[in-house]
């Protein structure tokens, strides 16, 4: 099968290699289990016997973890070589015993290394695998699962965003940021979207942002102070961190929350502002839970998210569909923050 495989450490255009590799099989999965970094031999301390499904991939989504894994800056080391891609839509070919009813169905799932979704055939993990919502196209479904569920976890479950609060979303025009803007707006919060250009500002306003701050044109702190009448914000939803995240922390009012749900701009040290400002640092990642708990969390969020899809208060943002051969170039554009929403890749014809 075709697969975008990574052997070395570097930028995607340097280390992504299109290869013809063996398809994953039930026999290959039998001696494997799950770690935070993906599938691994049981002898390495993995949790045994997770539920799984082998998919014939139709559409895969691209995301910044594809870049940070390649660079070696992903928070959890990933064993090389691996097939990149974390999210895909496909038809189920084979499953573990408890998922047999999914064979032949169109599903959306999280695909874990080394058998990622940027391949003709991938392996999805049962704890984050669902029948694809029928109201969504393949492209929309591929752009839905991780941004929607991570956003739900960050904004609702961990961030506890409430109606009437002012919420600053960093990286607001990205795939996860676009989801967070919509989710905070749906909760009744006043949403301030931090963006990098005018087109991204327009994108976020269309998703429900009440105000935008273009940090390429004005200082982020001054811009947010201006649109909040000098008050600052109750919550920062931060999939960026780096210098932008450090600046955003200074905008939190007492008892505010800084929700870290990504690291597009690099990880930064914890500073004394949390102590002297009476604010709370909140971590938000679904990958740190046991599989059975993660499954229940996905199910709880999926019910609410599907209702929001039907009500028109949430929508996926697959802003471009690219060819399979263009993956490294598009990831380069994404790393340079020149993309909007969630680029997706047509894998099958």
N, C-alpha and C positions, 0 to 999 in steps of 0.2 A: 504494500500500500504506500501511497505518498504521505510524507509527514515532514513538518518543519521541526528539525531536530537541532539541539544545542549541545555541543561538545565542550566548548571553551568559554572563557569569560570575556565579555566585551559588549559593544553596542550591537543591537539586532542585525543591522546590515552586515556586520563583520562576522557574527557567530551563528546566525540562523542558516542552516544547510537543508535544502530540499533533498530528501533521501527516499529510497525505496526500502522499506523495512518490513519485518514480519508483523502480521496483525496480532493484536492481543487475543488470547484464548483463555478458556476456563482452566486449562491445564497450567498455563503460565501464572494465573492468579492464585491457584490452589496453595502454594507455599508462601503466599504473601499476606501481609496485614497492613494496617494503617499507622502512620506517624503524622506529626504536624507537617512534615516535608513531603508526604505522599506515600505511595506504596513502597514497602521495604520487606526484605526477608524477615520471617518471624524471629529468627535468631538475633536480630538487631533490636529487639524490644518492641516491635509493633504490636498493636492490638489485633488479635486474630479474628478471622471470619466476618469482616464487614460485608454488608449487602452490596452488590454491584450489578451493573448492566453493561453489556458491550453494545455500542451504538454504531450504526452506519450514519456518519455525520452528514447533515444537509447544510447547516449554517453554523459557524462558530463566531464568537465575539472576541474582539481584541480589547485588552486592558493593560494598564500600567504594570501590573505584576509580570506580564510577559517581558517587559523591559527590565524591571529590577531583578528578576530571576537571571536574565542573561548577563546583567552587569555584576551579579554576585552581591547585590545590596538588599535583596529580599530578606526580611527578618529571620526567616527559617532557611538554613542551607538546603539546597536541592541537589540531589545526587545526579551527576552527569554521566553519560548523556541522557537527555530527556526530551520528550515531545512537548512543546509549549502549547498554551491554550488552556483556559480554565472553565470555559462555559460553552455549551453547544446544544443544538437541537438535532435530533436524529431519530431513526427508526430502530427500535430495540431488536437486536439479533439473538441475544442469549443473556440469561441472568442467573444470579444465585437463586436458591430454591424458593425463598419467600417472595420473590418478585416475578414469578412465572407468568402472572396475569398481564404483565406489561409487554410480553413478547409480541412484536408486530405493531406496537403502538408508537405514535409520534410523541416523544418526550423532550423535556428540557432538563438538563442536569449539570452539576458541577463535575468537571473531569480533572482528576488529580494526576500529577506527574508520577511515573514517566510516560503515561499514556494520555496525554492531553488532547484537547479538541481540535488542534490544528493538524488534522490527519483524516484520512478517509474513514478510519475506524478508531473509536476512542472508548475509554472506560469511564463510566459515571458512577459516583458513589451513591448508594441507596438512601442515605440520610438526607440528600439534597437532590432528589430525582422526582419529577412530577410529570404527569401527562400534560403536554403543552396546551395552554388555554386555547380552545378552538377559535376564539375571537381574534387571536393574534396570528399574523403571518409567521413564517419561519424566521424572518429577519427581526420582527418585533419580539418574538419569543426568545431569540438568542440574546437580545439586549435587555431582557427583563429580569432574569432570576437573580443574578448576583447584585446588580445595582439596587433593585427593589428590596430584596431581603436585607442586604447590608444597610441600606438607608433606613429601613424600618427598625432594625436593631439599633442603629445610631441615634435616630431622631426620637423614636417612641420608647423603646425598651430601656436603653441606656441613658439617652439624653433627657428623657421625661419632659419633652417640650410640651408646653401648655398654651392654651388659647390666651392671647394678649401679650405673650412674651415677644421680645425682639430677638431674632435668630440671625446670626451671620453665618453664611455658608461659603467656605473657601472652595476654590476650584469648581465654582457653581455650574459652569457650562460643560463639565466632563460628564461621563456616564453616571458615576455615583453622585456627583454634585447635582445633576439634573433631577435625580430621584429625590435627593434630600430637599431641594427647593420645593418640589411638589408636595412631599409628605408634611413638611413644616407648614406650608400654606393651608393644606387640608385640615390641619389641627387647629387653625385659627391664629397662628402666630404671624407677626409682621416679619417678613423675610427680606434681608439685605443680602444680595448676591455679589460676591467678589469675583471679578472677571478680568480678562486680559485685553479685551478690545471691544469695539462697539458692536460687532456682530454677535459676540458672546453675550453682551448685555441684552440685546434684542431677544436672543434665544431664551434667556432666563426670565425676562418679563413675560414672554409668551407662556411660560410654565407657572406663572403666578407670583414671581418676585415683586415685592412692593417698591424696592429701590435697588439700584445697582451702583457699584463703585468700580471704576476701571483703574486698577492699580498700576497700569502701564502709563497712565496720564496724570494721576494724582497719588499722593501718599495715602496708603490704605487707612492708617489711623485717622488722618485728617478727614479723609473722605467719609468714613463711617461716622465720625463725630458730627460731620455736617448734616448727614441725613437722619441722625438720631437726636438732633438738637442738643448735642453735647453730652448726652446721657451715656452712650455706649450700648452694650448688648447683654442680654441675659444668658445666651447660649452661643458658643462657637461650634459649628460642625466642621471638623477639620480633616479632610482627606489629603491634605498637602503637607503640613508641618513645615520644616525648613524655616527660612527667614520670615516668610509670610505668616506662618503659624505663630512664630514667636511674637511678631508684632500684634497679631489678633488677640493674643492673650491679655494684652494691656487694656483692651477695650471692655473686658468683662466687669460688670458691676459686682458688688459684694454678694456672695451666695450664688454667683454665676457658675456655669459648667463649661468646660472645654472638652469636647468629645473628639478623641483621636480615632479616626476610622480609616486612615491611610497614611501614606508616606511619600507622596509623589515628589515632594521637594526635599526629601531626606529627613532622617530622624534627628531630633534636637534634644539636648539635655533638659532636664527639668530645672526651672529657675525658681528663685524665692518668691515670685509673685503669687504663687498658690498659697503660701503661708501668710504673707503680709496682706494679701488682697481678699482673704476669706473666700477663695474660689476653689472649685473642685476639678481635678483632672480625672477624666473618665475614659477608660479604654473601651473600644467597641470593635470586636472582630468575632465572627461566628466560628472561626477555625479553632478556638480554644476550648470548645465544649466536647464532652463525650458524645459519640455518635447517636445514642438513643435520645439524649437531651437535645442535641442539635436537630434531630428529626422532628421532635415535638415543637421546637421553636419555629422551624420552617412551616410546619402545618398550621400553627396558630397564626403566623403572619400571612400565609398564603390565603387563608380564608378572608382576611381583611383586605388584602391587596386585590383579590379577584373582585370583591364587592366594589372597590374603588375603580377598577377598570370598567366595570359595568356602569358605574355612576358617572364616569367621565372625569373623575378627580385625579386620576393618575394614568399616565401613558408611558410606554417605553420610548426611548429616543435613539433608534438606529439611524443616525443621520447620513450614513453612507454605506453602500455595499460594494466591497472591493473583490477583485479576483484573487484566487488562491496564490498566484505567483507574486502578488504585490504586498504580501504580509510584511516583510522586513521594512520596506519603504514607508508603509503606513504607520508602523510602530515608531519609526524615526520621527515622523510628523507628530505623533501623539506625545512622544518624549519631549519634543520642542514646544508642546502646548499649542499646536496649530490645528487641532481637531476640536470638534464640538460633539457632545453626546457620545454615543457608543458606536464606533465603527464595527461592522460585521463583515464576515468573509463567506462568500458562497463556495462551499466545498464540493457538493455534488451538483451535477448538471440538472 
